[in-house]
Amino acid sequence: MDAHELKTVHLFASLDDERLARVAASSREIEYDKGARLFDQGDPASSFFLVREGMVKLFLLSHAGEEKVVELIRPGHLFAEAVMFMEGARYPVNAQALAPTRVIAFSNAVFLGLLQESPPLALRMLGDMSRRLHGLLREIDELTLFDATDRFCAFLLHEMRGADDSGRIVLAATKHTIASRLSIKPETLSRILAQLRDEHILRVEGDTLVLLDEDALRQRLAP
């Protein structure tokens, strides 16, 4: 990734040309096949990442081997950047490619050096971490206050931002993965889909959902 492209990444936007060149020189592009692990929980964290193509799943495994999806990372988004500040600097989750995926890996050591040199970059990093924290707090609120149907409806409205005028939402992850991300059992998600279909709010076409009545979907979340 060259310095010009780096300038389009929010986290690096305040860097001058010399520092951008240092980041670019220390970065490397990596391609992963679908299903490949980027790292495992407990691995030493020497890099953070930007997804260029594909999708990355961050997840935890219980002692019984059950999977809990923590986050789905889409193209244009960074992940694991906060790990460099953790004691011991080890990845707290597992990361797996959900499709053929291309990422840019950035050196934690180089970036920490830049933070010491550049107060604007340090402030931008704090701002990004604050936004991530607010997002996690919002998710906790949704898990506490929303039932399973409400959480899925909120997910659909979020996905609508990337949909075309036809209301077609192509699911980038399997229904099982989405259920785990929303803390819903797969069989519960199947019942929710059937309910929304019977209410003529959406139509299910394999991995594509067609939203038929956005107003009705929003009304379900109205206080």
C-alpha positions as CSV (number, residue, x, y, z in Angstrom):
1,M,0.0,0.0,0.0
2,D,1.6,3.3,-1.1
3,A,1.7,6.5,0.8
4,H,-1.0,8.1,-1.3
5,E,-3.5,5.3,-0.5
6,L,-2.6,5.4,3.1
7,K,-3.7,9.1,3.2
8,T,-7.3,7.9,2.5
9,V,-7.2,5.8,5.7
10,H,-8.8,7.9,8.5
11,L,-6.2,6.9,11.1
12,F,-3.3,8.0,8.9
13,A,-4.9,11.1,7.4
14,S,-3.0,13.6,9.7
15,L,0.5,12.2,8.9
16,D,3.0,14.1,6.8
17,D,4.6,12.6,3.7
18,E,7.7,11.4,5.6
19,R,5.7,9.6,8.2
20,L,3.4,8.1,5.6
21,A,6.4,6.8,3.8
22,R,7.6,5.1,7.0
23,V,4.2,3.4,7.5
24,A,4.0,2.3,3.9
25,A,7.5,0.9,4.0
26,S,6.7,-1.2,7.1
27,S,3.4,-2.5,5.8
28,R,2.9,-5.7,3.9
29,E,-0.1,-7.1,1.9
30,I,-1.2,-10.6,2.7
31,E,-3.8,-12.8,1.0
32,Y,-5.8,-15.5,2.8
33,D,-8.0,-18.2,1.4
34,K,-11.6,-18.6,2.7
35,G,-11.4,-20.2,6.2
36,A,-7.7,-19.4,6.8
37,R,-6.7,-18.1,10.2
38,L,-5.0,-14.7,10.4
39,F,-4.1,-15.3,14.1
40,D,-5.3,-17.2,17.1
41,Q,-6.2,-16.0,20.6
42,G,-3.0,-15.6,22.6
43,D,-0.6,-15.2,19.6
44,P,1.9,-12.4,20.0
45,A,0.5,-9.2,18.5
46,S,3.1,-7.6,16.2
47,S,0.7,-6.1,13.7
48,F,-2.7,-4.5,13.2
49,F,-4.6,-4.8,9.9
50,L,-6.7,-3.1,7.3
51,V,-9.1,-5.2,5.2
52,R,-8.8,-4.4,1.5
53,E,-11.0,-7.2,0.1
54,G,-13.2,-10.0,1.6
55,M,-14.3,-10.2,5.3
56,V,-12.7,-11.2,8.6
57,K,-14.4,-12.7,11.5
58,L,-13.2,-12.0,15.0
59,F,-14.4,-14.7,17.4
60,L,-13.9,-16.5,20.7
61,L,-14.2,-20.2,21.5
62,S,-15.6,-21.5,24.7
63,H,-14.1,-24.5,26.6
64,A,-16.7,-26.6,24.9
65,G,-15.7,-25.4,21.5
66,E,-18.7,-23.2,20.9
67,E,-18.0,-20.1,18.9
68,K,-19.0,-16.5,19.7
69,V,-18.5,-14.0,16.9
70,V,-17.3,-10.7,18.3
71,E,-17.1,-8.7,15.1
72,L,-17.3,-8.9,11.4
73,I,-14.6,-6.7,9.7
74,R,-15.5,-5.4,6.2
75,P,-13.3,-3.8,3.5
76,G,-11.9,-0.4,4.5
77,H,-11.9,-1.1,8.2
78,L,-9.0,-1.5,10.6
79,F,-8.9,-4.1,13.3
80,A,-6.5,-5.2,16.2
81,E,-5.1,-1.7,16.4
82,A,-5.8,-1.3,20.1
83,V,-4.0,-4.6,21.0
84,M,-0.6,-2.8,20.9
85,F,-1.6,-1.0,24.1
86,M,-2.5,-4.1,26.0
87,E,-0.1,-5.6,28.6
88,G,1.8,-8.4,27.0
89,A,0.4,-7.4,23.5
90,R,-1.3,-10.7,22.6
91,Y,-4.4,-11.0,20.4
92,P,-7.4,-11.4,22.7
93,V,-9.5,-13.1,19.9
94,N,-9.2,-15.4,16.9
95,A,-9.4,-14.0,13.4
96,Q,-10.5,-16.0,10.3
97,A,-11.2,-15.1,6.7
98,L,-14.8,-15.6,5.7
99,A,-14.0,-15.3,2.0
100,P,-10.9,-14.9,-0.1
101,T,-9.4,-11.9,1.8
102,R,-6.7,-9.4,1.3
103,V,-5.4,-7.4,4.2
104,I,-2.6,-4.9,4.8
105,A,-0.6,-5.6,8.0
106,F,1.0,-2.6,9.8
107,S,3.9,-2.9,12.2
108,N,2.9,-2.1,15.8
109,A,6.5,-1.1,16.7
110,V,6.6,1.5,13.8
111,F,3.2,2.9,14.7
112,L,4.0,3.3,18.4
113,G,7.1,5.2,17.4
114,L,4.9,7.5,15.2
115,L,2.5,8.1,18.1
116,Q,5.4,9.3,20.3
117,E,6.4,11.8,17.5
118,S,3.0,13.0,16.4
119,P,0.4,14.4,18.9
120,P,-2.3,14.8,16.2
121,L,-1.9,11.1,15.3
122,A,-2.1,10.1,19.0
123,L,-5.3,12.2,19.4
124,R,-6.8,10.6,16.3
125,M,-6.0,7.2,17.7
126,L,-7.7,8.1,21.0
127,G,-10.7,9.3,19.0
128,D,-11.0,6.0,17.1
129,M,-10.7,4.0,20.3
130,S,-13.4,6.2,21.9
131,R,-15.7,5.6,19.0
132,R,-15.1,1.8,19.2
133,L,-15.8,1.9,22.9
134,H,-19.1,3.8,22.4
135,G,-20.0,1.2,19.8
136,L,-19.4,-1.6,22.3
137,L,-21.5,0.2,24.9
138,R,-24.3,0.6,22.4
139,E,-24.1,-3.1,21.6
140,I,-24.3,-3.9,25.3
141,D,-27.4,-1.8,25.5
142,E,-29.0,-3.6,22.6
143,L,-28.2,-7.0,24.1
144,T,-29.7,-5.8,27.4
145,L,-32.8,-4.0,26.1
146,F,-33.6,-5.6,22.8
147,D,-35.0,-9.1,22.3
148,A,-33.7,-11.4,19.6
149,T,-36.1,-10.1,16.9
150,D,-35.2,-6.4,17.7
151,R,-31.5,-7.2,17.4
152,F,-32.0,-8.8,14.0
153,C,-34.1,-5.9,12.8
154,A,-31.5,-3.4,13.9
155,F,-28.9,-5.5,12.1
156,L,-31.0,-5.4,8.9
157,L,-31.4,-1.6,9.1
158,H,-27.6,-1.3,9.4
159,E,-27.1,-3.6,6.4
160,M,-29.6,-1.5,4.4
161,R,-26.9,1.3,4.2
162,G,-25.1,-0.7,1.6
163,A,-28.2,-2.0,-0.2
164,D,-29.4,-0.7,-3.6
165,D,-32.8,0.8,-4.3
166,S,-34.3,-2.7,-4.8
167,G,-33.9,-3.4,-1.0
168,R,-31.8,-6.5,-1.7
169,I,-29.4,-7.3,1.1
170,V,-26.7,-9.9,0.2
171,L,-25.6,-11.5,3.4
172,A,-21.8,-11.4,3.5
173,A,-21.7,-14.1,6.2
174,T,-23.6,-17.2,6.8
175,K,-26.8,-17.1,8.9
176,H,-25.1,-19.2,11.5
177,T,-22.3,-16.6,11.8
178,I,-24.8,-13.7,11.9
179,A,-26.7,-15.4,14.6
180,S,-23.6,-15.8,16.7
181,R,-22.7,-12.1,16.1
182,L,-26.1,-11.1,17.4
183,S,-26.1,-13.6,20.3
184,I,-29.1,-15.5,18.8
185,K,-29.4,-19.2,18.5
186,P,-29.5,-20.3,14.8
187,E,-32.9,-21.9,15.2
188,T,-34.2,-18.7,16.8
189,L,-32.9,-16.7,13.8
190,S,-34.7,-19.1,11.5
191,R,-38.0,-18.5,13.4
192,I,-37.4,-14.7,13.2
193,L,-36.9,-14.9,9.4
194,A,-40.1,-16.9,9.0
195,Q,-42.0,-14.4,11.1
196,L,-40.8,-11.4,9.2
197,R,-41.5,-13.3,5.9
198,D,-45.1,-14.1,7.1
199,E,-45.6,-10.4,8.0
200,H,-44.5,-9.5,4.5
201,I,-41.6,-7.4,5.8
202,L,-39.0,-9.3,3.9
203,R,-38.5,-12.2,1.4
204,V,-35.7,-14.7,1.8
205,E,-33.9,-15.8,-1.4
206,G,-31.0,-18.0,-0.2
207,D,-28.2,-15.7,1.0
208,T,-30.2,-12.6,-0.1
209,L,-32.9,-10.8,1.9
210,V,-35.3,-8.6,0.0
211,L,-36.7,-5.9,2.3
212,L,-40.4,-5.4,1.3
213,D,-41.5,-2.9,4.0
214,E,-38.8,-0.8,5.6
215,D,-41.3,1.3,7.5
216,A,-42.7,-1.8,9.2
217,L,-39.2,-2.9,10.1
218,R,-38.4,0.5,11.7
219,Q,-41.7,0.5,13.6
220,R,-40.7,-2.7,15.3
221,L,-37.8,-0.7,16.9
222,A,-39.8,2.4,17.7
223,P,-40.0,3.2,21.5
